[in-house]
């Protein structure tokens, strides 16, 4: 899941916190224009697995996806 951190009504941090309490845990990547110190750590504390700053480029998306695909491949290896 690519989750925008700053959304109206219910922000991405709270959505992530709620989702991570469900039985099926999904990998969540924070997407934000906020590159201030501490933002990435806060996202991880709420249960996000990765962090990218806007503007999002193809290269950034590719890098994040490669990390998750590599993890998934390691989990399915005997």
HELIX and SHEET records of a PDB file:
HELIX    1   1 UNK A   12  UNK A   19  1                                   8    
HELIX    2   2 UNK A   39  UNK A   45  1                                   7    
HELIX    3   3 UNK A   58  UNK A   76  1                                  19    
SHEET    1   A 3 UNK A   2  UNK A   4  0                                        
SHEET    2   A 3 UNK A  29  UNK A  32  1                                        
SHEET    3   A 3 UNK A  50  UNK A  53  1                                        
END                                                                             
